[in-house]
Amino acid sequence: MALKKSQKSLKKWTSQKWDYLNPKDKKKPKSKRGRYLPKSVRKSLTSAQKAYENRKKRRATKAGKQRASYSKSVRRKMRGK
């Protein structure tokens, strides 16, 4: 039986090994956590980019938003370009 498009997407998502930029964020309350990204993107970011993304996410969370937009460089890396 062939997988549906949504099932393929979920299968791909789970194989990407998603986690927080900072490994200690798992233990923090949700309001204090930073970005959640795939392993390939986490490895390719510089420390300055990681800090920027975490600040951006935490600022959005503090403002009551569930999501914070990704920077252009992270978006490019997530799309594999």
Buried (B, 14 or more C-beta within 10 A) or exposed (E): EEEEEEEEEEEEEEEEEEBBBBEEBEEEEEEEBBBEBBEEBBEBBEEEBBBBBBEBBBEBBEEEEEEBEBBEBBEEBBEEE
